[in-house]
Amino acid sequence: MDIDHSRFRWRLSITRIVTLLITFDLILISAGVTATETPKPLAHYRFDNKLLANNGLIMESGAQLTDQGKHDGGLSLLGNATTKVSIPAAFSARQGTLSFWVNPQWPANDTQSHTFLSLRWQHPKNSYLTISQGWWEPGGVGRLYFVLSNQEEVHCSAPFHFQPGRWRLITAVWQAGQAGYCKLFVDGERMAHWQGKFIGDYPPAGPLWLGTDVVTTVAAGRQANAFIDDLRFFSVPFGDLTAYQDYEASETIKRERDRPRWDWLSTALNESPSTSQQPALAERRVMFDESNLWSVSKENVDKIIADLKAGGFNVYVPCIWHSGAARYLTHLGLMESWVREPPAPDLLSYLIQQAHKAGIEVHPWFTVMLRTDTSPLTKFYGAGVPDKAFNVQDPNFRDYISEVILDVVQRYPVDGINLDYIRSMGACTTMTCQTDYLSRYRTPLDQDLANVYRDPAAHARISNWNGEAVTDIVQKIRLGSQQIRPGIILSVDSVPLEAGKILQGQNSVVWANANLIDVVFYMNYPRQWDVAGVERARAQMKQPEKLTNILRIFDGAANSDSEWIRIHYDPEALADSIRLIRRRWPNTGVAFYHNLQYSDAQRKALRREVFNTTVLPAWPSKPEPP
């Protein structure tokens, strides 16, 4: 590579420091946080007999009103029952919110897809909107989907399991434009988020259908088989905080709010084999930390290590390279402005020294492909490179980032390396990338991109193209790190087997089976985490113990002033999560995201109930040196 690294010691402005501290230092919700006011809906269908006059409800085959609604009356869409409602004139794909309560009536073990609602847009290619449990099968089975516009490829989804007979509030939010997005919430918690440019300048072509996919271009007889209540249309997109508080306001009794959020966990515990829930003599207890606090002062380091030790953790994963910038001393490029050179102490070295004294391993965390829009590493991105990403198709970037990571392995006595954003984050469409793709696959890249969700062969070609590039980085780091420190642990953060991640070249299960990595940290961030997804991934792994769940320990939401609130997960529920993992998937350990949001109540409860013994970290059989 032709960059003279010694000439590039860039620094960030003080503005970046403030931004980072605001980003990571979430504030605790309190009486001082002003509640946001839920906007007035364009239309509100309550499905109440007393309120049906001229409200646009058109009953279709099998649909009927029921007294089993969430709030008084409701709409029964059992079996193949359907109905449709008139859509307000101001409603469009440009921006808005759809919200409704749903109570599934299908069997607990049902694997069929169920469409709650759908509509056709006035779009040249008959684009559609749908909210459905399961879509684009078989890859989309078991996922809750919000497709705003299939033709503009605006959709988001997350693994989700509905409990029959339990009411859940579904909220879908979108905003078109250069910084467009769509979001999907369940009970006020954001489950999925997509961001990108789209036009969205078109109105509906007819009514909103409930309980059927018939107006979509991929109709397959999907039925709701559920009760629906309180369907609301809004002309503005809810913010995260508005969505959260809208749910909180609708459930005024706290136990009614909290019960459905954790019922799935009790059910999963009861259904799991009754084996020992106690840890073995060794168990990896991992804490991720995305904040920059460790890199600011020795005092911060001392407090972090003391808290980890007191909480029973034995592995610390601090983020040392975020968005293309180093939080430690390096001659290989950009350092954050608060990183001080000698004679100031090398805080990464001090962190590792103090952690090892406390019996805690350190596995530095790198956000490999992620970048800021203002990154000085302009050689590795530009027009045609995916948004917020470096160009993984550029072999010079692959060499550079591998050198950065291996330099840390060489200079510091680290116990492991963690790779995050180890995916292309999209498809490179520069002329160089298009020429390379055409020479490899004899098919134009733009043609395959246009057909990627319709043509399995196109999906396979793009997945392979991105996969070869991303895997090249993993291989370089694996080989180089083992030569420097035999036995060092290499881990990746992933959602294994997710079609979108595989399209971006993230083949974590393949890497684990090829012994390129030692651990896959499954990013099980929703409150109701994906138990079925874990089972599917484990079933395809030669060593299922390589899969470790990362559990999020808080909810976060932004208000209109871009402040953040933090809602800690219940400590008892976190303890039960660990019991479930030990019972169902022993010898896999547990990880939490992330340290800055870990509360004293959580720390004390977990130490008392599930981390009450001090153990060494256990890893899958370590690789042989090359």
C-alpha positions in Angstrom: 0.0 0.0 0.0 1.3 3.4 -1.0 0.4 5.6 2.0 3.2 6.8 4.2 1.5 6.3 7.6 4.0 8.4 9.5 2.7 11.5 7.6 -0.9 11.0 8.7 -1.5 11.9 12.4 -4.9 13.5 11.9 -6.9 14.8 14.9 -10.5 15.4 15.4 -12.1 18.7 16.4 -13.5 19.5 19.8 -16.9 19.3 18.2 -16.4 15.6 17.6 -15.5 15.0 21.2 -18.7 16.7 22.4 -20.7 14.7 19.8 -19.2 11.4 21.0 -19.9 12.2 24.6 -23.5 13.1 23.9 -23.9 10.0 21.8 -22.7 7.6 24.4 -23.7 9.3 27.7 -27.4 8.6 27.7 -29.4 10.3 30.4 -31.7 8.4 32.8 -35.4 9.0 32.4 -36.7 11.0 35.3 -39.4 13.5 36.3 -37.3 16.2 34.5 -37.8 14.6 31.1 -40.7 16.3 29.3 -43.2 13.9 27.8 -43.8 14.3 24.1 -47.4 14.8 23.0 -48.7 12.2 20.6 -49.8 13.9 17.4 -53.5 14.0 16.5 -54.4 11.1 14.1 -55.7 11.7 10.6 -58.1 8.8 11.3 -58.7 6.4 14.2 -60.7 3.2 13.8 -61.7 1.9 17.2 -63.9 -0.9 15.9 -66.6 -0.1 18.5 -70.2 -0.5 17.6 -71.1 2.8 19.0 -68.5 4.7 16.9 -69.0 3.1 13.4 -71.2 5.7 11.7 -69.6 6.9 8.5 -66.1 6.0 9.6 -65.0 4.2 6.4 -65.1 0.7 7.6 -66.2 -1.8 4.9 -66.8 -5.3 6.2 -65.7 -8.1 3.9 -65.9 -11.9 4.0 -65.9 -13.3 7.5 -64.9 -10.1 9.3 -66.9 -9.1 12.3 -66.8 -6.8 15.3 -66.1 -8.5 18.6 -66.2 -7.5 22.3 -62.7 -9.1 22.7 -60.9 -5.9 21.6 -58.0 -4.3 23.4 -60.1 -1.4 24.5 -63.8 -2.4 24.5 -64.8 -3.5 21.0 -62.4 -4.9 18.4 -62.2 -6.4 14.9 -62.2 -10.2 14.5 -60.2 -11.4 11.5 -60.2 -15.2 12.2 -59.3 -17.6 9.5 -59.5 -16.0 6.1 -61.6 -13.1 7.2 -60.7 -9.7 5.6 -62.0 -6.1 5.7 -60.9 -2.8 4.3 -60.9 0.8 5.6 -60.9 4.2 3.8 -57.5 6.0 4.0 -57.3 9.7 4.9 -56.5 12.0 1.9 -53.4 13.4 3.6 -51.8 10.0 4.0 -48.9 9.2 1.7 -45.5 7.4 1.4 -43.7 10.6 2.0 -44.0 10.5 5.7 -46.3 9.2 8.4 -47.1 6.6 11.1 -49.4 3.6 11.2 -50.3 2.1 14.6 -52.6 -0.7 15.7 -53.0 -3.3 18.4 -53.0 -7.0 17.3 -53.8 -10.1 19.3 -52.8 -13.3 17.4 -55.1 -16.3 17.5 -52.9 -18.8 15.7 -51.4 -21.8 17.5 -48.2 -21.2 19.5 -46.2 -23.5 17.2 -47.5 -22.0 14.0 -44.8 -21.2 11.4 -47.2 -19.8 8.7 -46.9 -16.1 7.7 -49.7 -13.8 8.8 -50.4 -10.4 7.0 -52.0 -7.8 9.2 -52.6 -5.1 6.7 -51.6 -4.0 3.1 -52.3 -1.4 0.5 -51.3 -0.5 -3.1 -49.6 2.8 -3.8 -50.2 4.9 -6.9 -46.8 4.0 -8.3 -45.8 3.2 -11.9 -44.7 -0.3 -10.8 -47.6 -1.0 -8.4 -45.5 -0.7 -5.3 -47.2 -1.9 -2.1 -47.1 -1.4 1.7 -47.5 -4.3 4.2 -47.0 -5.2 7.8 -46.8 -8.9 8.2 -45.5 -11.6 10.4 -43.4 -13.4 7.8 -42.7 -12.2 4.2 -40.5 -13.1 1.3 -40.4 -16.7 2.5 -38.6 -18.9 3.2 -35.9 -16.4 4.2 -38.5 -14.1 5.9 -40.2 -16.8 8.0 -40.4 -15.8 11.6 -39.6 -12.2 11.0 -41.9 -9.2 11.6 -41.9 -7.1 8.4 -42.7 -3.5 7.6 -42.5 -3.0 3.9 -43.3 0.7 3.1 -42.5 0.4 -0.7 -41.2 -2.7 -2.2 -40.2 -1.0 -5.5 -38.1 1.5 -3.7 -36.8 -1.3 -1.4 -37.8 0.6 1.7 -38.4 -2.1 4.4 -37.2 -3.2 7.8 -37.7 -6.4 9.8 -36.7 -8.2 12.9 -37.0 -11.8 14.2 -40.1 -11.8 16.4 -42.4 -14.4 18.1 -46.0 -13.5 18.9 -47.6 -15.2 21.9 -51.2 -16.2 21.0 -53.8 -14.3 23.1 -51.4 -11.5 24.0 -52.1 -7.9 22.7 -49.1 -6.1 21.2 -48.9 -2.5 19.9 -47.4 -2.3 16.4 -46.1 1.1 15.2 -44.6 1.7 11.7 -42.9 5.0 11.0 -41.3 6.5 7.8 -39.8 9.6 6.3 -38.8 10.0 2.7 -36.0 12.2 1.3 -32.2 12.2 1.2 -32.0 11.0 4.8 -35.1 8.8 4.6 -35.9 5.9 7.0 -38.4 3.4 8.1 -38.8 2.1 11.7 -40.8 -0.7 13.3 -41.8 -0.7 17.0 -43.5 -3.3 19.2 -44.9 -2.1 22.5 -42.9 1.2 22.1 -39.6 -0.6 21.6 -37.8 -0.1 18.3 -37.3 -3.5 16.7 -36.0 -2.6 13.2 -34.7 0.4 11.4 -33.7 1.1 7.8 -32.1 4.3 6.6 -31.5 5.5 3.0 -32.6 7.8 0.2 -36.1 7.3 -1.3 -38.7 9.4 -3.0 -42.0 8.3 -1.5 -44.0 11.0 -3.4 -47.2 9.0 -4.0 -50.6 8.4 -2.4 -52.5 5.2 -1.9 -54.3 3.6 -4.9 -57.2 2.4 -2.8 -58.3 1.4 0.7 -56.2 -0.3 3.4 -56.9 -4.0 3.5 -56.8 -5.8 6.8 -56.1 -9.5 7.1 -54.9 -10.2 3.6 -52.0 -9.7 1.2 -54.2 -9.7 -1.9 -53.3 -6.2 -3.1 -49.6 -6.9 -3.1 -47.6 -8.2 -6.1 -46.5 -11.3 -4.1 -49.9 -12.4 -2.8 -49.8 -15.9 -1.3 -53.0 -16.2 0.7 -51.4 -15.0 4.0 -54.2 -14.4 6.6 -54.2 -12.4 9.8 -56.0 -14.9 12.0 -56.0 -12.3 14.8 -58.0 -9.6 16.5 -57.2 -6.0 15.6 -58.0 -2.8 17.5 -57.3 1.0 17.5 -56.0 1.4 14.0 -54.6 4.9 13.6 -53.2 6.9 10.7 -50.8 9.9 11.2 -49.4 12.4 8.8 -46.1 12.8 10.7 -43.5 10.2 11.7 -43.3 9.3 15.4 -39.9 9.8 17.1 -38.6 7.0 19.2 -39.6 8.7 22.4 -43.1 9.4 21.1 -43.5 5.7 20.1 -42.4 4.7 23.6 -44.6 7.1 25.5 -47.6 6.3 23.2 -47.4 2.7 24.4 -46.8 3.7 28.0 -49.9 6.0 27.9 -52.1 3.3 26.5 -51.2 0.9 29.3 -51.7 2.9 32.5 -51.2 0.0 34.9 -47.5 -0.8 35.0 -47.8 -4.5 35.4 -49.9 -4.6 32.3 -47.2 -2.8 30.4 -44.3 -5.0 31.7 -46.0 -8.4 31.7 -46.1 -9.0 27.9 -42.6 -7.7 27.5 -41.2 -10.6 29.6 -43.8 -13.3 29.3 -41.9 -14.9 26.4 -38.9 -15.4 28.8 -41.0 -17.4 31.4 -42.4 -19.5 28.6 -39.0 -20.2 27.1 -37.6 -21.2 30.5 -40.5 -23.5 31.1 -40.1 -25.2 27.7 -36.3 -25.6 28.0 -34.7 -28.9 29.2 -34.4 -28.9 33.0 -30.6 -29.2 33.2 -28.3 -27.4 35.6 -28.5 -23.6 35.5 -25.3 -23.2 37.5 -22.1 -22.1 35.7 -19.3 -24.5 35.2 -15.8 -23.9 36.7 -15.3 -21.6 33.6 -17.8 -19.4 31.8 -17.3 -16.4 29.5 -19.1 -13.4 31.0 -18.5 -10.6 28.5 -19.2 -6.8 28.7 -19.0 -4.7 25.6 -18.3 -1.0 25.9 -18.9 1.4 23.0 -18.1 4.5 25.1 -14.8 6.4 25.0 -14.5 6.8 28.7 -11.7 4.2 29.1 -9.5 6.3 26.7 -9.8 9.6 28.6 -8.2 9.0 32.0 -6.6 6.4 34.4 -9.3 7.2 36.9 -12.0 6.1 34.4 -10.0 2.9 33.7 -9.7 2.1 37.4 -13.5 2.5 37.9 -14.4 0.5 34.9 -12.2 -2.5 35.9 -13.4 -2.3 39.5 -17.0 -2.3 38.5 -16.5 -5.2 36.1 -14.7 -7.2 38.8 -17.4 -6.4 41.3 -20.1 -7.5 38.8 -18.5 -10.9 38.1 -17.4 -10.3 34.6 -14.2 -11.8 33.2 -14.0 -10.4 29.6 -14.0 -6.7 28.6 -14.6 -5.6 25.0 -13.7 -1.9 24.7 -14.3 -0.2 21.4 -10.8 1.1 20.4 -11.5 1.9 16.7 -14.8 3.5 15.9 -15.8 4.9 12.5 -12.3 5.0 11.2 -10.7 6.7 14.2 -8.4 5.3 16.9 -8.9 5.8 20.6 -5.3 4.7 21.3 -1.8 5.7 20.3 -1.1 4.6 16.7 1.0 5.8 13.7 -1.4 4.2 11.3 -3.8 7.0 10.7 -6.5 9.0 12.5 -6.4 9.4 16.3 -9.2 10.9 18.3 -8.3 14.4 19.6 -8.3 13.4 23.3 -5.7 10.7 22.8 -2.5 12.1 24.3 0.9 11.2 23.2 3.9 10.5 25.6 4.8 11.5 28.2 1.1 11.0 28.9 0.3 7.4 29.8 -0.7 4.9 27.1 -4.2 4.2 28.4 -4.8 1.1 26.3 -1.7 -0.4 27.8 -2.8 0.7 31.3 -6.2 -0.7 30.7 -4.9 -4.1 29.7 -2.4 -4.2 32.7 -5.2 -3.3 35.2 -7.7 -5.8 33.7 -5.2 -8.6 33.8 -4.4 -7.9 37.4 -8.1 -8.3 38.1 -8.4 -11.5 36.2 -10.2 -9.9 33.2 -9.4 -10.6 29.6 -9.3 -7.7 27.1 -10.6 -8.1 23.5 -10.4 -4.8 21.6 -13.4 -4.0 19.4 -13.0 -2.6 15.9 -15.9 -1.2 13.7 -14.2 -2.5 10.6 -16.2 -1.0 7.7 -18.0 1.8 9.5 -16.9 5.4 8.8 -18.1 9.0 9.3 -19.0 11.3 6.4 -16.0 13.4 7.2 -13.4 10.7 7.6 -10.0 11.8 6.3 -9.5 8.3 4.9 -11.0 9.6 1.6 -8.8 7.2 -0.4 -11.1 4.4 0.7 -14.6 5.8 0.0 -16.4 8.2 -2.3 -19.2 8.3 -4.9 -20.5 4.8 -5.5 -19.3 3.4 -2.1 -22.1 2.4 0.3 -23.2 5.1 2.8 -21.2 5.3 6.0 -18.9 2.6 4.8 -15.4 2.1 3.5 -15.0 0.3 0.2 -14.5 -3.4 1.0 -13.9 -4.1 -2.7 -10.7 -2.1 -2.6 -7.8 -4.4 -1.8 -5.8 -1.5 -0.5 -8.5 -0.8 2.2 -8.5 -4.5 3.1 -4.7 -4.4 3.6 -4.9 -1.2 5.5 -7.5 -2.2 8.1 -5.8 -5.6 8.5 -2.6 -3.8 9.2 -4.3 -1.5 11.8 -5.7 -4.4 13.7 -2.6 -6.6 13.6 -0.5 -3.7 14.8 -2.6 -3.7 18.0 -2.0 -7.4 18.3 1.7 -6.9 17.9 2.1 -4.0 20.3 -0.3 -4.9 23.1 -0.8 -8.2 25.1 -4.5 -8.5 24.1 -6.4 -11.7 24.7 -8.7 -11.4 21.7 -9.9 -9.2 18.8 -13.6 -8.4 18.1 -14.7 -7.4 14.6 -17.9 -5.4 14.3 -19.4 -4.0 11.0 -17.6 -6.8 9.3 -19.8 -6.6 6.2 -19.9 -4.4 3.0 -22.9 -2.4 4.3 -24.2 -2.3 0.7 -22.9 -2.8 -2.8 -20.1 -0.7 -4.3 -21.2 0.7 -7.7 -18.0 2.6 -8.8 -16.8 2.0 -12.4 -14.0 -0.1 -11.0 -16.5 -2.2 -9.0 -18.8 -2.6 -12.0 -16.0 -3.7 -14.2 -14.7 -6.2 -11.7 -18.2 -7.6 -11.2 -18.8 -8.0 -14.9 -15.5 -9.7 -15.5 -16.2 -12.2 -12.7 -19.8 -13.0 -13.3 -20.5 -12.0 -16.9 -23.6 -10.1 -15.7 -23.9 -6.3 -15.2 -23.9 -5.3 -11.5 -26.8 -2.9 -11.9 -28.9 -5.7 -13.5 -28.2 -8.0 -10.5 -28.9 -5.2 -8.0 -32.3 -4.5 -9.6 -33.2 -8.2 -9.4 -31.5 -9.2 -6.1 -34.7 -9.8 -4.2 -36.5 -11.6 -7.1 -33.7 -13.7 -8.7 -31.9 -16.1 -6.4 -29.0 -16.3 -8.8 -28.5 -12.6 -8.6 -28.6 -12.7 -4.8 -26.0 -15.5 -4.8 -23.7 -13.6 -7.1 -23.7 -10.4 -5.1 -23.4 -12.4 -1.8 -20.4 -14.2 -3.2 -18.8 -11.0 -4.5 -19.1 -9.2 -1.2 -18.4 -12.4 0.7 -15.0 -12.9 -0.9 -13.9 -9.4 -0.1 -15.1 -9.4 3.5 -13.7 -12.9 4.1 -10.3 -11.7 2.8 -10.1 -9.3 5.8 -11.1 -12.1 8.2 -8.5 -14.4 6.8 -5.7 -11.8 7.0 -6.5 -11.0 10.6 -6.8 -14.7 11.5 -3.5 -15.7 10.0 -1.6 -12.6 11.1 -2.9 -12.7 14.7 -2.2 -16.4 15.2 1.4 -15.9 14.0 1.9 -13.0 16.5 -0.1 -14.5 19.4 -0.9 -18.2 19.0 -4.2 -19.0 20.6 -5.6 -15.4 20.5 -9.4 -15.4 20.2 -11.0 -13.8 17.1 -14.7 -13.0 17.4 -17.3 -11.2 15.2 -20.6 -9.5 15.9 -23.4 -10.8 13.7 -26.9 -11.9 13.1 -26.1 -15.3 11.7 -28.0 -16.6 8.6 -29.8 -13.3 8.1 -30.2 -12.9 4.4 -29.4 -9.2 4.3 -26.2 -9.7 6.2 -25.2 -12.6 4.0 -25.8 -10.3 0.9 -23.3 -8.0 2.5 -20.7 -10.7 2.7 -21.1 -11.5 6.4 -20.9 -15.3 6.6 -20.3 -15.8 10.3 -21.5 -19.4 10.4 -19.2 -20.3 7.4 -16.3 -18.6 9.1 -16.9 -20.4 12.3 -17.1 -23.8 10.6 -13.9 -23.0 8.6 -12.2 -22.1 11.9 -11.5 -18.6 10.7 -13.1 -17.3 13.9 -13.6 -18.6 17.4 -16.8 -16.9 18.5 -19.9 -15.5 16.9 -21.6 -12.9 19.1 -25.2 -13.1 18.2 -26.6 -9.5 18.4 -29.9 -10.4 20.2 -30.7 -6.8 21.0 -34.6 -6.8 21.2 -36.1 -7.3 24.6 -37.7 -10.5 23.1 -34.6 -12.0 21.7 -34.6 -14.5 18.8 -34.5 -17.9 20.4 -35.5 -19.7 17.2 -32.7 -17.8 15.3 -30.2 -19.0 17.8 -31.4 -22.6 17.3 -31.2 -22.3 13.5 -27.6 -21.0 13.6 -26.5 -23.6 16.1 -27.9 -26.3 13.9 -25.6 -25.3 11.1 -22.5 -24.9 13.3 -19.9 -27.6 13.7 -19.2 -26.3 17.2 -22.5 -24.7 18.5 -20.6 -23.5 21.6 -19.0 -20.9 19.4 -22.2 -18.9 19.4 -22.6 -16.5 22.3 -25.6 -14.2 22.8 -25.1 -10.4 23.2 -28.1 -9.1 25.2 -29.0 -5.4 25.4 -29.5 -4.2 28.9 -31.6 -1.0 28.2 -34.1 0.7 25.9 -33.1 4.0 24.4 -35.3 6.6 22.8 -34.7 10.2 21.5 -37.0 13.1 22.1 -37.6 16.1 19.9 -34.5 17.9 21.3 -32.3 14.9 20.3 -31.7 14.1 24.0 -31.8 10.4 24.9 -33.5 8.6 27.7 -32.4 5.3 29.1 -34.9 2.7 30.4 -33.0 -0.1 32.2 -34.2 -3.7 31.7 -35.5 -5.4 34.7 -32.6 -7.0 36.7 -34.7 -10.1 37.4 -35.4 -10.6 33.7 -31.7 -10.3 32.9 -31.0 -13.0 35.5 -33.6 -15.2 34.0 -32.1 -14.6 30.6 -28.8 -16.0 31.9 -30.6 -19.0 33.4 -32.3 -19.7 30.1 -28.9 -19.6 28.3 -27.3 -21.9 30.8 -30.2 -24.3 30.6 -30.7 -24.3 26.9 -27.3 -23.6 25.5 -24.7 -24.6 28.1 -21.0 -23.7 27.7 -21.8 -20.6 25.5 -21.5 -17.9 28.0 -23.3 -14.5 27.8 -22.4 -11.0 26.7 -24.0 -7.6 27.4 -24.2 -4.4 25.4 -23.0 -2.1 26.8 -21.1 -1.1 29.9 -22.1 2.6 30.1 -25.8 1.7 30.5 -25.2 -1.1 33.1 -27.0 0.0 36.2 -26.1 -0.6 39.8 -29.3 -2.5 40.4 -28.5 -4.8 37.5 -25.0 -5.3 38.6 -26.0 -6.2 42.2 -28.9 -8.5 41.1 -26.8 -10.4 38.7 -23.9 -10.7 41.1 -26.2 -12.0 43.8 -28.3 -14.4 41.6 -26.3 -15.7 38.7 -22.7 -14.4 38.9 -22.2 -15.2 42.5 -19.0 -17.2 41.9 -15.8 -16.0 40.3 -14.8 -18.1 37.3 -12.3 -18.0 34.5 -13.6 -17.3 30.9 -14.2 -20.4 28.8 -13.7 -20.4 25.1 -14.2 -23.1 22.4 -11.2 -25.1 21.6 -8.5 -22.7 20.6 -7.0 -22.9 17.1 -3.7 -24.4 16.4 -1.0 -21.8 15.4 -0.5 -21.7 11.6 
